[in-house]
Amino acid sequence: MAHMQNSKHILLDFGESLSDIAVVEKEPKVEGRSMTMFLAEKR
């Protein structure tokens, strides 16, 4: 919980690295102690 900004940065970098094959549907979001981000295949 102390490093949420670092975790968000890691997820955003991951989504950016997959930008040629995927698109971010939902930005990183904190739910309790978990952080989630939704990616979808590019068509």
Buried (B, 14 or more C-beta within 10 A) or exposed (E): EEEEEEBBEEBBEBBEEBEEEBEBEEEBEEEEEEBEBEBEEEE
